[in-house]
Amino acid sequence: MIAENALPPRRVRAANRRGIRDGRFAWLYLSPALLIFAVFTIGPALFVLYISFFDWNLLNSSLSKFVGTRNYRDLAHSSDFWHSMEMSAYFVGAVVAGSTVFGLGIALLLSSRGLVRRAVRLAVLTPYFTPLVATSIVWVWIFNPQFGLVDSLLRLVHVHQIGWLQSTTWAMPALIVYTLWHDLGFTVIIFLAGLSTVSNDLREAARVDGARYWHEVRDVILPQLTQTIVFVIVITTIDSLQAFTQIYTMTQGGPLGATTTTGFLLYEESFVFYRTGFGAAIAVVLFAVIALFTLLQLRVTRSRAN
Amino acid sequence: MTPRVHNYSWEGAMHRHRKIVVAIVAALVAGVAAYAAYGASASTHATINISFMEAMSSGTQKPALDTLTKQFEAQNPNINVTLIAEPNYGVLLQKEQASVAAGQPPTIGQAYENWAASFADAKAIIPITGYVNNKKIGVKVADQQQIWKGVWKDLFLPDGKIWMWPFNKSDYVMYYNANKLAAAGQRVPKTWVQFATVAKALTKNGDWAWSTDTGTPAAPADGTIVMLSLIKAGGGTWIENGKPTLDTPAAVKALGFLADLKKSGALQLGTNYPGETALGAGRSAFDLSTIAGYPYELAADGGKFPMKVAALPSGRNGQGNAMAGTNIVIFTKTTNAQRAAAWEYMKFLSGAKQTAYWAEQTGYLPVTKAALPLMKSYIATHPYQQIAAQALQVARGNPPYAWWTEAEGDLTTAMQQVLDNGGDPAHALATAQQKALAAANG
């Protein structure tokens, strides 16, 4: 401000005009992206909010009836909804914990020198780039109780056959194992990026002082990775809350709702049973939960930038 | 002031004349409307474009439908049919729903009975009784009577009108490994009681009798359909007076029967067509699935053993077979000329010659008895086709109610509770009935 005030008035006016012109150009350049975002993201999101107040007829909207907050009240009293929230918490909790612990462990392994490094890197990163649907189907066969790899190995050690995807106890763990297998590559990349920022001087100093590897990790590396860990937790939570493809392909929410997360319930209510208004209310609640985590992520990212 | 009496006769005459004129005009309008609705295409020379959204895109289905469509277009040069092929029924339903919601549906589409009920509730499809019974362009009563009884009943919605026309129909049969039965000295079971006895006898040395998938509430599979057949075979019902009846004594008995098979190890549950896999691998002896799956069963077998086909076992009320496959519906947002052209195409596909060709090419069943004489040489080499086709006489399709999807899912849940978790059949079915009833009552 001081510098600008110091300029002659003519220059200030010219600078202002340039600023306005640049601003207009900026909006012009941004407009295609904004238009796409408005049409395909903001618009549908607002429409979902709108139909959540209706007994919405998916096939003929003119037959829809305004019901106020009834869908939200039904949601509050729906045992299926609360069960799905429990299942979501189970799934998200396990995937976030697994991704963070294993992701960090593998990133540490990959950041150190060793013969297996390249093989592990390939093994961990490849699944992340494979299509969810295709690999989900492969894992359906791996978990097949009669012909699958897992049960075949268990039979070798005389463990009784387990119907992984048919059992209310084991279906969710099976789904979590698959999700970790598929998504671990992403968290490993993030942790590797975080590890590259850890001060080597401090690590060497610790080693010179006689610290063992575990002490080096605990007292030097982890404190410097705090923001990366928070970022991974937040981003994995958001991803897990939105998980759908593997549930749809591997278990269809079953057996007995054992893998019906809130995201899957939304699909079931809206597009299988045609309770579109009720499904929209679930979407709004899920959106609110995800928005909370997104805000958290933004804060973490901002504080990281600062 | 003009005396009223003088005008009375004039007014009366005018009134009478007006009535006659109105009656003539009304008759003309009705005639023109009826002609426009049911007979417009006969004299239309301009090209009429119609589209058919379908899921006949795999294996021999696509070339067979392409061939039939080309034949139709050759016979009807003013009608152009565009096939919109979808990869499976799930995607087909989503695409049909999306196109209806967007106000741009195809002219016609494949639909299961409960889909048709949903579409009709939303006024998205039209009844076709007027076309079917039309003297000029309809189907003669004698030809209607040739359509399998089960298939004919399947065309109606509860309002008594015809809303669908048959296309790719199939029903359930019993595939079996003839070697396994012979080795165990067992005969092919004809009743469910015999099936249980044979199944238990074949369950030994790590092998079992039958694998199936109950599916999930969102997507019930073969296991649930076999359960429905068992209910019917045992004298039970699926619906009565427009409401679900999932907890009848016959249903409790049927679920108890399956639970007993599961407990003995004769029945194993799985996902992703487990019956086909286990039978093909030589681990199980039976698979209960649709006749349309014959090529897939054959591929799974791979020539390792003689795989045979028999009719689904019967109960005290007969076979109780469940019909699979879809019908065709006409969507509302279409012109009269398109509807008439679509009807011609639908009628063509269900003709004896065409349905025979379709059956021979794809493994689906001919929708009319009139096709069987045309299939003599094919049936000689594929005798199971006749077994399955005859079962269409008694087979029943999905109840034509939009809520049936949910009710069927509730039955699947009950099955999982009993077969996977050892629940009590009566209790599980009572819970399913309660939920299904709530869905039916909206």
Interface residues (C-beta under 8 A of the other chain):
Chain A: N57 L58 L59 N60 S61 L63 I137 V140 W141 N144 P145 Q146 F147 G163 L165 Q166 S167 T168 T251 Q252 G253 G254 P255 L256 G257 Y267 E268 F271 V272 F273 Y274
Chain B: Q94 Q97 V100 A101 S118 F119 D121 A122 K123 A124 S211 G215 T216 P217 A218 A219 Q268 L269 G270 T271 N272 P274 T277 A278 A281 R283 A402 T405 E406 G409 T413 Q416 Q417 D420 N421 A439
